[in-house]
Amino acid sequence: MIVALIVACEAGFWVLLVLGLAVRYLLKWRRTSVVLLLCEPVLELVLFAATAVDLRNGAGPGWEHGLAALYIGYTVAYGHYTIRWLDGHAAHRLAGAPRPPRPPRYGMARARHEGALWLRTLLGAAVALALLQAAVWYVGDGDTSSLRSFQWVALRAAGIHGLIALTYLLWPKRPKDAPGREPERETVGR
């Protein structure tokens, strides 16, 4: 049941997002679009409540409960960012607004951008860890190994993303025509 609810929440997220943006830019109903977009967090609350009820009714904690916590953490951290990004593109395509700025591609500006994304991942991992720990305490003496394993998944995801973001800081990408950049050598086939 929880897996089906996760899939339904993800589908509902995109349906509400498309409806909200279509109502905003095609029908020009700004208030209705705000209401539709504000319904997005309700999906996560429904998933959270259903997961808690499932555990309360005696379901053994399984991978689906861990997945629900990761999903909620991800949407808390990246949901608003995704909505804002798509809103900018919808405004450009449907309402004639200027094209939204692209993320920086080079140098310290790119490193700051990647660092900000990593902070979002860190927030998502923290939310997932908190939800999983609350579930562990809620279950009590039962087998919580699957919940603990998803805590490690959240920590590993944050750690890997942190390492990737750090590479942009330590070895900033430069444009091909930047001064001080070595020209690429051509290899000759033998």
C-alpha positions as CSV (number, residue, x, y, z in Angstrom):
1,M,0.0,0.0,0.0
2,I,2.8,2.4,0.9
3,V,4.6,1.9,-2.5
4,A,1.3,2.6,-4.3
5,L,0.9,5.8,-2.2
6,I,4.4,6.9,-3.0
7,V,3.8,6.5,-6.7
8,A,0.4,8.3,-6.4
9,C,2.1,11.2,-4.5
10,E,4.8,11.5,-7.2
11,A,2.2,11.5,-9.9
12,G,0.0,13.9,-7.9
13,F,3.0,16.2,-7.5
14,W,3.4,16.5,-11.3
15,V,-0.3,16.7,-12.0
16,L,-0.8,19.5,-9.5
17,L,2.3,21.2,-10.9
18,V,1.1,21.1,-14.5
19,L,-2.4,22.1,-13.6
20,G,-1.2,25.0,-11.4
21,L,1.1,26.3,-14.2
22,A,-1.5,25.8,-16.9
23,V,-4.1,27.6,-14.9
24,R,-1.7,30.4,-14.1
25,Y,-0.4,31.0,-17.6
26,L,-3.1,29.8,-20.0
27,L,-6.3,30.8,-18.1
28,K,-4.7,33.7,-16.1
29,W,-6.2,32.5,-12.8
30,R,-3.4,33.4,-10.5
31,R,-5.3,32.7,-7.2
32,T,-6.4,29.3,-8.4
33,S,-2.9,28.4,-9.4
34,V,-1.6,29.4,-6.0
35,V,-4.1,27.1,-4.4
36,L,-3.2,24.2,-6.6
37,L,0.5,24.7,-6.0
38,L,-0.1,25.0,-2.2
39,C,-1.7,21.6,-2.4
40,E,1.7,20.0,-3.1
41,P,2.8,19.8,0.6
42,V,-0.6,18.1,1.4
43,L,0.6,15.1,-0.6
44,E,3.6,14.7,1.7
45,L,1.5,15.0,4.8
46,V,-0.9,12.3,3.4
47,L,2.1,10.0,2.8
48,F,3.5,10.7,6.2
49,A,0.2,10.1,7.9
50,A,-0.4,6.9,5.9
51,T,3.1,5.6,6.8
52,A,2.5,6.3,10.5
53,V,-0.9,4.6,10.4
54,D,0.6,1.6,8.6
55,L,3.2,1.2,11.3
56,R,0.7,1.8,14.1
57,N,-1.5,-0.9,12.7
58,G,1.2,-3.4,13.2
59,A,3.0,-3.5,9.8
60,G,6.6,-4.5,10.2
61,P,8.9,-1.7,9.2
62,G,10.1,-2.4,5.7
63,W,11.9,-0.9,2.8
64,E,8.7,0.9,1.7
65,H,8.6,2.9,4.9
66,G,12.3,3.9,4.3
67,L,11.5,4.9,0.8
68,A,8.6,7.0,2.0
69,A,10.9,8.9,4.3
70,L,13.5,9.5,1.6
71,Y,10.7,10.7,-0.8
72,I,9.4,13.1,1.8
73,G,12.9,14.4,2.5
74,Y,13.6,14.9,-1.2
75,T,10.4,16.8,-1.8
76,V,11.0,19.0,1.3
77,A,14.4,19.9,0.0
78,Y,13.8,20.1,-3.7
79,G,10.0,20.6,-4.2
80,H,10.0,24.4,-4.0
81,Y,13.1,24.6,-6.1
82,T,11.6,22.4,-8.8
83,I,8.4,24.4,-8.8
84,R,10.2,27.7,-9.1
85,W,12.4,26.3,-11.9
86,L,9.5,25.0,-13.9
87,D,7.5,28.2,-13.2
88,G,10.3,30.2,-14.8
89,H,10.3,28.1,-17.9
90,A,6.5,28.1,-18.1
91,A,6.4,31.9,-17.8
92,H,9.0,32.0,-20.7
93,R,7.2,29.6,-23.0
94,L,3.6,30.5,-22.2
95,A,3.6,34.2,-21.1
96,G,6.5,35.7,-23.0
97,A,8.7,36.3,-20.0
98,P,12.4,36.4,-20.5
99,R,14.2,33.1,-20.5
100,P,15.2,32.1,-17.0
101,P,18.9,32.3,-16.2
102,R,20.9,29.1,-16.6
103,P,23.1,27.9,-13.7
104,P,26.7,29.1,-14.0
105,R,29.0,26.8,-15.9
106,Y,32.4,27.8,-14.8
107,G,34.6,28.9,-11.9
108,M,33.6,29.8,-8.4
109,A,30.1,30.7,-9.4
110,R,29.5,27.1,-10.5
111,A,31.1,25.9,-7.2
112,R,28.7,28.1,-5.2
113,H,25.7,26.7,-7.2
114,E,26.8,23.1,-6.6
115,G,27.3,23.9,-3.0
116,A,23.8,25.3,-2.7
117,L,22.4,22.2,-4.3
118,W,24.4,20.0,-1.9
119,L,22.9,22.0,1.0
120,R,19.5,21.1,-0.4
121,T,20.5,17.4,-0.5
122,L,21.8,17.8,3.1
123,L,18.4,19.2,4.2
124,G,16.6,16.3,2.4
125,A,18.9,13.8,4.1
126,A,18.3,15.4,7.5
127,V,14.5,15.3,7.1
128,A,14.7,11.7,6.0
129,L,17.0,10.8,8.9
130,A,14.7,12.5,11.4
131,L,11.6,10.7,10.0
132,L,13.4,7.4,10.0
133,Q,14.7,7.9,13.6
134,A,11.2,8.8,14.7
135,A,9.9,5.6,13.1
136,V,12.6,3.5,14.8
137,W,11.6,5.0,18.2
138,Y,7.9,4.4,17.3
139,V,8.4,0.8,16.4
140,G,10.5,0.2,19.6
141,D,11.8,-3.2,20.1
142,G,10.8,-4.6,16.7
143,D,13.1,-5.3,13.8
144,T,14.2,-1.9,12.5
145,S,17.1,-3.0,10.4
146,S,15.4,-1.8,7.1
147,L,14.8,1.6,8.6
148,R,18.4,1.8,9.7
149,S,19.6,0.8,6.3
150,F,17.7,3.7,4.7
151,Q,19.4,6.0,7.2
152,W,22.7,4.9,5.7
153,V,21.3,5.4,2.2
154,A,20.4,9.1,3.1
155,L,23.9,9.6,4.6
156,R,25.6,8.1,1.6
157,A,23.6,10.2,-0.9
158,A,24.5,13.4,1.0
159,G,28.1,12.3,1.3
160,I,28.5,11.4,-2.4
161,H,26.8,14.7,-3.5
162,G,29.1,16.6,-1.1
163,L,32.1,15.0,-2.7
164,I,30.9,15.9,-6.2
165,A,30.2,19.5,-5.0
166,L,33.7,19.7,-3.5
167,T,35.3,18.8,-6.8
168,Y,33.8,21.9,-8.3
169,L,35.4,23.9,-5.5
170,L,38.8,22.2,-5.7
171,W,39.1,21.9,-9.5
172,P,36.8,24.7,-10.9
173,K,35.9,24.2,-14.5
174,R,37.2,26.8,-16.9
175,P,36.0,27.9,-20.3
176,K,38.0,26.4,-23.2
177,D,39.4,29.8,-24.2
178,A,40.4,30.8,-20.6
179,P,43.9,32.1,-20.1
180,G,46.1,29.6,-18.3
181,R,44.3,26.6,-19.6
182,E,46.5,24.2,-21.4
183,P,45.4,23.5,-25.0
184,E,44.1,20.1,-25.6
185,R,46.6,17.8,-27.4
186,E,45.5,16.0,-30.4
187,T,46.2,12.3,-30.5
188,V,47.4,10.8,-33.7
189,G,46.2,7.2,-34.5
190,R,48.9,4.7,-35.3
